[in-house]
Amino acid sequence: MKSTSLLVSVFFALALPCAAIPNSVIGPVFGANSPLNGQDLTDQVLGKKLWQGEGRLPGEWVDEGTVGSSAQAHLLARPKLFDREVLLLRSTEREGRLAQLEATFVDAGSFFGYFDDKLPEGLTRRQMEEEMAMRLAAKQEEFRAGYEETLASLRETISETADKPKPKVVRFGKGRMLRVEPEEWKKDGLLIRLFAAENRLIRLTISPEGEESDGWLAPGLEEESARARLARYQSSVSREKGAVHVEGIKTVPQGYKPYCGLNTLAMAARHLGMMLDEDWMAVAAGFQNTGSAGGSNMVKLYHAVAAEAGVSLDRSSKFDLATVRKSLENGLPVVVWRRFSHERNRLHDKFASDPEAILPDPAMVDESSTWPGDDAPLHASVITGYDALRNEIFFLESWSNHDRTRRMRVEEMAATTYLCFAFLP
């Protein structure tokens, strides 16, 4: 186990970002008062009519947009499958027909969130370390027990339901960092795949046999040529009066998780045509069950995602406007890791609601003293465009109900960025 001093250091490191960055504490799925909550849908999702286009799943579904030709949505309810409660049930449709169902049963990101339990007043530093270590150890043990019980239960119930009880292990994904080996069963022409990331995530997919994917790229994009891929990206670019926008990038809300670097990458990955979400990215990056991103290899993950999508990645500790423009003009997003402040966020929010308003020019109005400095909380954003005439950058955040495009002067973005990830063809 990690030393107690490291554990309490993690706690204090989280305190500022947690307080500074807005998040959704409880998502609509958890708060939905649906008649499907707790109802077992196994027989319905394994029914032939559903996959032949003759029926539909019940409940209220929320559109998540498209990846390639695949339209995704999630259910506003927490039903059961194979006698286990589902945290999130997601559907994928192609050409108007159900192509895949994805059920997440266990997710460490949702369970741990930001580990920021309040401590009693008057404790010494040593007492705080011991209290934090005890609380975290108890939470980790609770999660481990639930993970092992759920995995054993699912394996047993699926084996009893499938055509043959013994699964085979298949390979999914290309690069080493994103490659996984799910267990696979067959049931009346359907494939049931169980993905289990050791003590982090349990998820299964159901899809018609012969239509399954063997990687993270959306079906139809696996064999795409480099020229066709570039044309697809460039088709998302709009230009007007000196402004360049990459259209179609959707917010992937991070909720109450230390996942801004993951969710912004997920937003970029979806635009690149990858059906890869932030929860599996956390597994690939080596997130630990501590309620923080500490110890993970996020930078390596960014390069792995770019390679899996078939594009290049320019990583720099400086914000280079020429490189950023090159990415955007080719229809590719840019992710920046930057320093954050509430004051500046309120300003950017204000100007997002009025696209005609002109941001203050730092050459004319000395406001650089209000920009966040080296001791500010850290955050990640997705750049989706720029305005050469106004010297502005357009960007999106990974926060629920904040999917409006925001604007920032190039000078401020350059001064507050400490890592810039530019995807390039």
BELHU-V764736 format. One record per residue. RES is the residue in one small letter. SS is DSSP state (@ for helix, = for strand, . for the rest). PSI is psi in whole degrees, 0 to 359 (none if undefined). NEAR is the number of other ideal C-beta (glycine too) atoms within 12 Angstrom. Layout:
res = <RES | RES>
ss = <SS | SS>
psi = <PSI | PSI>
near = <NEAR | NEAR>
This chain:
res = <m | k | s | t | s | l | l | v | s | v | f | f | a | l | a | l | p | c | a | a | i | p | n | s | v | i | g | p | v | f | g | a | n | s | p | l | n | g | q | d | l | t | d | q | v | l | g | k | k | l | w | q | g | e | g | r | l | p | g | e | w | v | d | e | g | t | v | g | s | s | a | q | a | h | l | l | a | r | p | k | l | f | d | r | e | v | l | l | l | r | s | t | e | r | e | g | r | l | a | q | l | e | a | t | f | v | d | a | g | s | f | f | g | y | f | d | d | k | l | p | e | g | l | t | r | r | q | m | e | e | e | m | a | m | r | l | a | a | k | q | e | e | f | r | a | g | y | e | e | t | l | a | s | l | r | e | t | i | s | e | t | a | d | k | p | k | p | k | v | v | r | f | g | k | g | r | m | l | r | v | e | p | e | e | w | k | k | d | g | l | l | i | r | l | f | a | a | e | n | r | l | i | r | l | t | i | s | p | e | g | e | e | s | d | g | w | l | a | p | g | l | e | e | e | s | a | r | a | r | l | a | r | y | q | s | s | v | s | r | e | k | g | a | v | h | v | e | g | i | k | t | v | p | q | g | y | k | p | y | c | g | l | n | t | l | a | m | a | a | r | h | l | g | m | m | l | d | e | d | w | m | a | v | a | a | g | f | q | n | t | g | s | a | g | g | s | n | m | v | k | l | y | h | a | v | a | a | e | a | g | v | s | l | d | r | s | s | k | f | d | l | a | t | v | r | k | s | l | e | n | g | l | p | v | v | v | w | r | r | f | s | h | e | r | n | r | l | h | d | k | f | a | s | d | p | e | a | i | l | p | d | p | a | m | v | d | e | s | s | t | w | p | g | d | d | a | p | l | h | a | s | v | i | t | g | y | d | a | l | r | n | e | i | f | f | l | e | s | w | s | n | h | d | r | t | r | r | m | r | v | e | e | m | a | a | t | t | y | l | c | f | a | f | l | p>
ss = <. | . | . | @ | @ | @ | @ | @ | @ | @ | @ | @ | @ | @ | @ | @ | @ | @ | @ | @ | . | . | . | . | . | . | . | @ | @ | @ | @ | . | . | . | . | . | . | . | . | = | . | @ | @ | @ | @ | . | . | @ | @ | @ | @ | . | . | . | . | . | . | . | . | . | = | = | = | = | = | = | = | . | . | = | = | = | = | = | = | . | . | . | . | = | = | . | . | = | = | . | . | = | = | = | = | = | = | = | . | . | = | = | = | = | = | = | = | = | = | = | = | @ | @ | @ | @ | @ | . | . | . | . | . | . | . | . | . | . | . | . | @ | @ | @ | @ | @ | @ | @ | @ | @ | @ | @ | @ | @ | @ | @ | @ | @ | @ | @ | @ | @ | @ | @ | @ | @ | @ | @ | @ | @ | @ | @ | @ | @ | @ | @ | @ | @ | . | . | . | . | . | . | = | = | . | . | = | . | . | . | @ | @ | @ | . | = | . | . | = | = | = | = | = | . | . | = | = | = | = | = | = | = | = | . | . | . | = | = | = | = | = | = | = | = | . | . | . | . | . | . | . | . | = | . | . | . | . | . | . | . | . | @ | @ | @ | @ | @ | @ | @ | @ | @ | . | . | = | = | = | = | . | . | = | = | = | = | . | . | . | . | . | . | . | . | . | . | . | . | . | @ | @ | @ | @ | @ | @ | @ | @ | @ | @ | @ | @ | . | . | = | . | . | . | @ | @ | @ | @ | @ | @ | @ | . | . | . | . | . | . | . | . | . | . | . | . | . | @ | @ | @ | @ | @ | @ | @ | @ | @ | @ | @ | @ | . | . | = | = | = | = | = | . | . | . | . | @ | @ | @ | @ | @ | @ | @ | @ | @ | . | . | . | . | = | = | = | = | = | = | = | . | @ | @ | @ | @ | @ | @ | @ | @ | @ | @ | @ | . | . | . | . | . | . | . | . | . | . | . | . | . | . | . | @ | @ | @ | . | . | . | . | . | . | = | = | = | = | = | = | = | = | = | = | = | . | . | . | . | = | = | = | = | = | . | . | . | . | . | . | . | . | . | = | = | = | = | @ | @ | @ | @ | @ | @ | @ | = | = | = | = | = | = | = | = | .>
psi = <150 | 154 | 155 | 328 | 324 | 320 | 316 | 331 | 320 | 317 | 312 | 326 | 328 | 337 | 314 | 307 | 322 | 320 | 335 | 329 | 126 | 142 | 159 | 123 | 313 | 119 | 164 | 329 | 316 | 331 | 355 | 130 | 74 | 143 | 348 | 349 | 123 | 354 | 133 | 120 | 14 | 311 | 322 | 317 | 342 | 1 | 140 | 322 | 323 | 318 | 348 | 3 | 13 | 359 | 171 | 153 | 146 | 171 | 175 | 126 | 139 | 123 | 134 | 4 | 188 | 151 | 113 | 235 | 12 | 123 | 128 | 150 | 159 | 155 | 133 | 64 | 165 | 80 | 190 | 150 | 136 | 38 | 20 | 141 | 139 | 130 | 319 | 128 | 121 | 139 | 151 | 126 | 143 | 131 | 38 | 6 | 149 | 126 | 333 | 146 | 139 | 124 | 125 | 125 | 324 | 134 | 114 | 328 | 316 | 324 | 316 | 327 | 215 | 120 | 91 | 41 | 140 | 139 | 151 | 151 | 155 | 6 | 145 | 168 | 319 | 318 | 323 | 317 | 314 | 320 | 316 | 319 | 318 | 315 | 316 | 318 | 320 | 319 | 320 | 320 | 320 | 317 | 316 | 316 | 317 | 321 | 309 | 320 | 315 | 315 | 315 | 319 | 315 | 315 | 316 | 313 | 320 | 318 | 323 | 332 | 328 | 166 | 319 | 140 | 331 | 124 | 164 | 155 | 128 | 164 | 138 | 127 | 161 | 291 | 153 | 320 | 329 | 7 | 135 | 164 | 84 | 157 | 141 | 130 | 162 | 144 | 106 | 49 | 3 | 150 | 131 | 117 | 131 | 114 | 123 | 113 | 122 | 111 | 32 | 311 | 136 | 126 | 145 | 155 | 148 | 129 | 156 | 139 | 133 | 346 | 5 | 157 | 155 | 14 | 183 | 342 | 142 | 144 | 139 | 345 | 350 | 322 | 14 | 135 | 162 | 322 | 317 | 324 | 315 | 320 | 323 | 315 | 313 | 336 | 346 | 359 | 133 | 146 | 135 | 119 | 49 | 355 | 140 | 127 | 138 | 110 | 155 | 0 | 124 | 145 | 136 | 96 | 135 | 343 | 203 | 65 | 153 | 58 | 19 | 322 | 332 | 315 | 324 | 322 | 322 | 322 | 317 | 318 | 319 | 320 | 329 | 353 | 19 | 134 | 66 | 123 | 174 | 334 | 318 | 330 | 321 | 322 | 310 | 325 | 353 | 34 | 142 | 161 | 66 | 357 | 23 | 169 | 3 | 134 | 353 | 162 | 75 | 320 | 316 | 323 | 317 | 316 | 323 | 319 | 317 | 315 | 319 | 327 | 349 | 27 | 170 | 165 | 123 | 115 | 129 | 148 | 0 | 153 | 104 | 109 | 323 | 317 | 318 | 316 | 320 | 316 | 309 | 320 | 340 | 7 | 22 | 138 | 168 | 134 | 131 | 139 | 123 | 170 | 145 | 146 | 148 | 318 | 312 | 325 | 320 | 322 | 314 | 325 | 318 | 315 | 339 | 329 | 351 | 87 | 344 | 343 | 146 | 124 | 146 | 136 | 117 | 342 | 337 | 326 | 118 | 96 | 6 | 338 | 343 | 355 | 145 | 140 | 194 | 336 | 6 | 158 | 155 | 148 | 165 | 143 | 160 | 121 | 128 | 0 | 181 | 160 | 108 | 328 | 323 | 353 | 48 | 156 | 138 | 137 | 161 | 154 | 165 | 41 | 140 | 141 | 21 | 53 | 11 | 145 | 131 | 167 | 145 | 144 | 144 | 321 | 317 | 319 | 319 | 323 | 335 | 353 | 133 | 346 | 135 | 125 | 105 | 117 | 135 | 149 | none>
near = <14 | 22 | 14 | 23 | 17 | 21 | 34 | 32 | 22 | 32 | 33 | 23 | 24 | 32 | 25 | 23 | 36 | 30 | 16 | 24 | 38 | 26 | 29 | 25 | 20 | 14 | 26 | 23 | 34 | 23 | 15 | 23 | 14 | 24 | 15 | 26 | 24 | 17 | 24 | 22 | 33 | 30 | 21 | 26 | 39 | 32 | 22 | 18 | 17 | 30 | 31 | 15 | 16 | 11 | 16 | 22 | 32 | 20 | 26 | 21 | 28 | 24 | 17 | 27 | 26 | 22 | 40 | 32 | 22 | 34 | 26 | 33 | 29 | 34 | 37 | 27 | 31 | 33 | 35 | 27 | 42 | 35 | 23 | 34 | 30 | 40 | 35 | 40 | 44 | 35 | 34 | 35 | 30 | 25 | 16 | 11 | 23 | 35 | 36 | 36 | 39 | 40 | 40 | 39 | 40 | 41 | 38 | 40 | 42 | 35 | 34 | 35 | 30 | 32 | 38 | 28 | 24 | 14 | 23 | 12 | 9 | 9 | 15 | 13 | 17 | 13 | 17 | 26 | 25 | 20 | 25 | 37 | 29 | 20 | 27 | 33 | 21 | 17 | 24 | 27 | 17 | 20 | 31 | 22 | 17 | 26 | 28 | 19 | 20 | 35 | 30 | 21 | 24 | 39 | 28 | 20 | 27 | 40 | 23 | 18 | 28 | 31 | 20 | 15 | 17 | 15 | 28 | 18 | 16 | 24 | 19 | 29 | 31 | 23 | 25 | 16 | 28 | 34 | 23 | 32 | 21 | 35 | 30 | 32 | 34 | 28 | 32 | 22 | 21 | 34 | 35 | 42 | 37 | 42 | 36 | 30 | 32 | 20 | 27 | 35 | 38 | 45 | 38 | 45 | 37 | 45 | 36 | 29 | 18 | 13 | 24 | 25 | 35 | 22 | 27 | 37 | 35 | 32 | 29 | 22 | 27 | 24 | 14 | 23 | 12 | 15 | 12 | 19 | 28 | 24 | 16 | 31 | 34 | 22 | 16 | 28 | 30 | 19 | 20 | 14 | 12 | 15 | 27 | 33 | 30 | 38 | 25 | 27 | 39 | 29 | 34 | 39 | 34 | 41 | 37 | 28 | 42 | 45 | 44 | 42 | 40 | 39 | 42 | 44 | 48 | 45 | 45 | 48 | 44 | 38 | 45 | 45 | 37 | 40 | 41 | 44 | 37 | 43 | 36 | 42 | 44 | 40 | 36 | 37 | 35 | 26 | 36 | 30 | 41 | 39 | 37 | 38 | 37 | 25 | 21 | 28 | 21 | 36 | 26 | 23 | 39 | 42 | 26 | 31 | 46 | 35 | 27 | 35 | 43 | 32 | 35 | 25 | 34 | 27 | 28 | 25 | 16 | 21 | 37 | 24 | 28 | 21 | 29 | 39 | 29 | 22 | 41 | 40 | 30 | 30 | 35 | 43 | 50 | 52 | 48 | 47 | 33 | 43 | 31 | 36 | 29 | 20 | 18 | 35 | 32 | 16 | 25 | 38 | 23 | 18 | 28 | 25 | 16 | 15 | 21 | 10 | 16 | 17 | 31 | 26 | 17 | 21 | 12 | 12 | 14 | 12 | 20 | 19 | 14 | 23 | 29 | 31 | 18 | 12 | 12 | 24 | 29 | 32 | 41 | 44 | 48 | 47 | 46 | 43 | 38 | 37 | 27 | 22 | 13 | 26 | 26 | 35 | 43 | 38 | 45 | 41 | 39 | 38 | 33 | 24 | 16 | 28 | 21 | 21 | 32 | 35 | 38 | 43 | 36 | 32 | 26 | 38 | 37 | 29 | 27 | 37 | 38 | 26 | 29 | 35 | 43 | 36 | 45 | 30 | 27>
